[in-house]
Amino acid sequence: MPLTAFEGEVIVVDKPEMVADAVAYLRRQKVLGVDTEARPSFQRGLHYPTALVQIATHERCYLFRLTHVGMPQELADIFADPAICKVGLAFRDDINGLRRRRNFTPANCVDVQSLVSRYGILDLGLQKVFAICFGQKISKSQQLTNWENSHLTPEQARYASTDAWATLLIYEDLMAHDPLPQAEADALRREEKERQIEHQQQIQDQRLMEQGITPPPHLTPEERAAKQAAKRTAKRRAQRQRKKIRKSTNPQ
């Protein structure tokens, strides 16, 4: 696929006196694409605070360097403003990271991942969703670079702005089309789940055969569905039984 990137104006906000003009521009918008970046961690359990929040329109993207300007109240107020739609991908993680910088109550924050399945898109990664919507590729080559460096490289700035801009474009493209009927969307999800199960079974079978072991027969999709339904029924029965026991041992 052809490679694409954000070609608009990129403004790095790394001084407190730059915040007011940036926020004034963003407050005039109805929809904003948002993404965040943090220093990558290669140690289990170690997480770094959000270092950058990028907020894009079609023409301009502001890169707020939180390691330089903190999380200004004016910026937090944008995320709490119900009149401005903020769009992200895996947005809950981004919002939680920002709230650790300065607490606010998010309003009108839309996660694209919660929408795409209604349109028959089962991949949740930004790169794949963008490719499905537009037939173009966005680069992820700068994802694991250090976002706490004293200066952002031009490559980092372009990558960061592209991610926020791409999220905005995806949201607008989805909103311009009707979602699939619920039954059709559910059927696609079931088909994808069956493909994943089949793939895992093939991997397991291959490992067993490499050890000289004959793989056991697999359940059909219908048998798996019946088995899962039986488990749900048994779980509900056990819950009802526990409820009866609690009532009998704690009479009102």
Summary of the structure (lengths in Angstrom):
residues: 252
radius of gyration: 23.6
end to end distance: 67.8
largest distance: 70.0
contacts: 691
relative contact order: 0.13
helix: 51%
strand: 15%
